[in-house]
Amino acid sequence: MTARRRGRGLLVALASLLALALAAGVGWWAARATLEPQTPESAATAPDVVWAEATTSSVGRSLPLSTTLRQPARTVASNALPGVVLSTAPGEVEQGSTVYVVAGTPVRVVEGQVPFYRDLTRGTEGEDVAQLQQVLVDLGHLDGEADGDFGWRTERAVKAWQKELGQRQTGTIPLGELVAVDQLPTVIQLGEAIVRGATLGGGEEAVLAPTGEQQFVVVVTQDQARMIPAEATVQVTWQEQTWQAVITSSEQDDFGNTELSLSAPDGGPVCGDACDTLPGDAQVTLRSEIVIVPRIEGTAVPAAAVHTRADGSAYVITESGETEVTVRGSGGGVAIVDGIEVGTRVQALSGAPGAPAPAPQPAPQDTVPPADEGGDEAPTTEG
């Protein structure tokens, strides 16, 4: 019994020693694996230096939007004819055009500064008579000059006009049949009461004509407004014409948007001496572009290829070594530089080992949906 107990004790002691030895071996291996330097394969690999070729490109940033031309109108005549409105013809008019018809009587526009305020009959004199005579001259019914004296020649001319229009030939023009407009041709609007089928009693606001004032405005959202510097320029286009404009003031409208007022750089109207080519409508929409960063064209390299020295000078590394350049502008990962020629190979860092560096491309077009009346953002073009 005693011998057996001694044997078991010996076995237990041997097992304990083996366990201790095994634990020590595992600890030594773990410490060695942890403390040994990493192999080159396990260490982070720095990006490769690759080559790119200088090309011709451009950079810049602009915001394509719409400019609204507002042309306020004023009331130039009230209705003096009672009855039902049979037809209306607002819009572009010229000397003698009919703008609406009441109970079979047409109301026509005449160029003049003096409102018509009385019946025009033989024997009357004044500026209103001269305005009538001028339209008769323009339409070929009266020879000579408009002298403001309603004589028999004017009476005969009025009858000839009435015959041409299919009206009863009275030789007189009752109050309400003529409306004086400062300048013709122009675009007129009709008062809210002058609609087909309406019954008029007299005194209603009838004809509105442009005052000659022109307001060029751009409406932008608050986010767009924050992108636009005060010194930004605006290019406004109408048909084949493009005008340069500057921002003169800004204010918020009732919807929380920002309204930018524009003028020509010299402070005059945006359209300069070509304003008469624009439509005379109360509102005209014009294509425009707000230039946030002026577009620059020239020799382009990847922006990553341009290095800066401590003194602020810039250089690129070519096959001949460091070459000093002047950076004229940058954007979209592209830099426009002076100092090297198109086709020169320059060094640039690539984000992945062995990845080829693409040649510089024109700056990307980053766009978002255009702004509408709901206040969505307009597209931003960067390139």
QUIURGI-V130503 format. One record per backbone hydrogen bond with DSSP energy under -1.0 kcal/mol. CO is the residue of the C=O (numbers start at 1). NH is the residue of the N-H. If there is no record, write none. Layout:
co=CO nh=NH
co=CO nh=NH
This chain:
co=1 nh=5
co=2 nh=6
co=3 nh=7
co=4 nh=8
co=5 nh=9
co=6 nh=10
co=7 nh=11
co=8 nh=12
co=9 nh=13
co=10 nh=14
co=11 nh=15
co=12 nh=16
co=13 nh=17
co=14 nh=18
co=15 nh=19
co=16 nh=20
co=17 nh=21
co=18 nh=22
co=19 nh=23
co=20 nh=24
co=21 nh=25
co=22 nh=26
co=23 nh=27
co=24 nh=28
co=25 nh=29
co=26 nh=30
co=27 nh=31
co=28 nh=32
co=29 nh=33
co=30 nh=34
co=31 nh=35
co=32 nh=36
co=39 nh=42
co=39 nh=43
co=48 nh=350
co=50 nh=348
co=52 nh=346
co=54 nh=343
co=55 nh=300
co=57 nh=298
co=58 nh=363
co=59 nh=296
co=60 nh=383
co=61 nh=292
co=61 nh=293
co=62 nh=381
co=63 nh=290
co=65 nh=288
co=67 nh=286
co=68 nh=217
co=69 nh=284
co=70 nh=215
co=72 nh=211
co=74 nh=209
co=77 nh=206
co=77 nh=207
co=79 nh=203
co=83 nh=200
co=84 nh=103
co=85 nh=197
co=87 nh=101
co=91 nh=188
co=93 nh=186
co=94 nh=97
co=97 nh=109
co=99 nh=89
co=100 nh=107
co=101 nh=86
co=102 nh=105
co=105 nh=102
co=107 nh=99
co=107 nh=100
co=108 nh=179
co=109 nh=96
co=110 nh=181
co=120 nh=173
co=121 nh=124
co=124 nh=150
co=126 nh=130
co=127 nh=131
co=128 nh=132
co=129 nh=133
co=130 nh=134
co=131 nh=135
co=132 nh=136
co=133 nh=137
co=134 nh=138
co=135 nh=139
co=136 nh=141
co=136 nh=142
co=137 nh=140
co=145 nh=147
co=148 nh=126
co=149 nh=151
co=150 nh=123
co=151 nh=155
co=152 nh=156
co=153 nh=157
co=154 nh=158
co=155 nh=159
co=156 nh=160
co=157 nh=161
co=158 nh=162
co=159 nh=163
co=160 nh=164
co=161 nh=165
co=162 nh=167
co=163 nh=166
co=168 nh=170
co=173 nh=120
co=174 nh=177
co=177 nh=108
co=179 nh=110
co=181 nh=112
co=186 nh=93
co=188 nh=91
co=189 nh=208
co=191 nh=194
co=193 nh=195
co=195 nh=198
co=198 nh=85
co=200 nh=83
co=204 nh=79
co=206 nh=191
co=207 nh=76
co=207 nh=77
co=208 nh=189
co=209 nh=74
co=215 nh=70
co=216 nh=262
co=217 nh=68
co=218 nh=260
co=220 nh=258
co=221 nh=225
co=222 nh=226
co=229 nh=232
co=233 nh=291
co=234 nh=245
co=235 nh=289
co=236 nh=243
co=238 nh=241
co=241 nh=238
co=243 nh=236
co=245 nh=234
co=246 nh=263
co=249 nh=261
co=251 nh=259
co=253 nh=256
co=257 nh=253
co=258 nh=220
co=259 nh=251
co=260 nh=218
co=261 nh=248
co=263 nh=246
co=264 nh=267
co=268 nh=264
co=269 nh=272
co=271 nh=274
co=274 nh=277
co=275 nh=278
co=282 nh=71
co=284 nh=69
co=286 nh=67
co=287 nh=237
co=288 nh=65
co=289 nh=235
co=290 nh=63
co=291 nh=233
co=293 nh=61
co=296 nh=59
co=298 nh=57
co=299 nh=337
co=300 nh=55
co=301 nh=335
co=302 nh=305
co=303 nh=306
co=307 nh=315
co=309 nh=312
co=313 nh=309
co=314 nh=325
co=315 nh=307
co=316 nh=323
co=317 nh=347
co=318 nh=321
co=321 nh=318
co=323 nh=316
co=326 nh=338
co=329 nh=336
co=331 nh=334
co=333 nh=303
co=334 nh=331
co=335 nh=301
co=336 nh=328
co=336 nh=329
co=338 nh=326
co=341 nh=344
co=344 nh=54
co=346 nh=52
co=348 nh=50
co=352 nh=355
co=372 nh=375
co=381 nh=62
